[in-house]
Amino acid sequence: MKKKKKDGIKDLIARVNKSIIWYKKGGWIDCRRTPTSGENLVESLEEFIEARFNRECWDLPEFNEACELLDGKLFICTLDGVDEVRKRFRKATLRLVKEEDILDPSPQLLEILKNVREFLGGSSISFNGVRIKIKYEIENV
């Protein structure tokens, strides 16, 4: 089971990193957070990575329901070492939304977020911005 989880998360990160070629610096680009949501206009590489990561989470059954209930805003992104011209970053950190981030969360949603946190093994995932030798770390923050 752990091998399957590790492969799923690594594949998710690989799909996000491969999609960076679609990002356009200095312009607006349409990017969906879920397959059923409308397109969102993103202005920065950080917003693009956040939207793409949340969209790819939709495809993992363990994250699907939470993504749907939060309209593709399951994780919040911060980037370090950003080079928008070359479409690169040194490190992305995506933090799972907290109860205080959500306006009037239902008990069902809180239970689902707890299950996501348990599946992930933490509340934050950090990874490098490469396509092949992906390194990631899951932490509780």
NORFENQUI-V48049 format. One record per backbone hydrogen bond with DSSP energy under -1.0 kcal/mol. NH is the residue of the N-H (numbers start at 0). CO is the residue of the C=O. E is the energy in kcal/mol with one decimal. If there is no record, write none. Layout:
nh & co & e
NH & CO & E
NH & CO & E
This chain:
nh & co & e
4 & 0 & -2.2
5 & 1 & -2.6
6 & 2 & -2.5
7 & 3 & -2.4
8 & 4 & -2.4
9 & 5 & -2.3
10 & 6 & -2.5
11 & 7 & -2.0
12 & 8 & -2.4
13 & 9 & -2.3
14 & 10 & -2.3
15 & 11 & -2.0
16 & 12 & -2.8
17 & 13 & -2.3
18 & 14 & -1.2
21 & 18 & -2.1
22 & 19 & -1.8
26 & 23 & -1.2
28 & 41 & -1.5
30 & 39 & -2.2
39 & 30 & -1.9
41 & 28 & -2.2
47 & 43 & -2.1
48 & 44 & -2.8
49 & 45 & -2.2
50 & 46 & -2.5
51 & 47 & -2.8
52 & 48 & -2.7
53 & 49 & -2.3
54 & 50 & -2.2
55 & 51 & -2.5
56 & 52 & -1.9
57 & 53 & -1.0
59 & 56 & -1.6
62 & 59 & -1.7
63 & 59 & -1.6
66 & 62 & -2.5
67 & 63 & -2.3
68 & 64 & -2.5
69 & 65 & -2.0
70 & 67 & -1.1
71 & 66 & -2.9
75 & 94 & -2.6
77 & 92 & -2.0
79 & 90 & -2.8
82 & 87 & -3.1
87 & 82 & -2.3
89 & 79 & -1.9
90 & 79 & -1.8
91 & 126 & -2.9
92 & 77 & -2.8
93 & 124 & -3.1
94 & 75 & -2.8
95 & 122 & -3.1
96 & 73 & -2.6
100 & 97 & -1.3
101 & 98 & -1.2
109 & 105 & -2.2
110 & 106 & -2.0
111 & 107 & -2.2
112 & 108 & -2.6
113 & 109 & -1.9
114 & 110 & -2.1
115 & 111 & -2.2
116 & 112 & -2.5
117 & 113 & -2.2
118 & 114 & -2.5
119 & 115 & -2.8
120 & 116 & -2.1
121 & 116 & -1.3
122 & 138 & -2.2
123 & 138 & -2.0
124 & 93 & -2.5
125 & 136 & -2.7
126 & 91 & -2.3
127 & 134 & -1.5
133 & 131 & -1.6
136 & 125 & -2.5
138 & 123 & -2.6
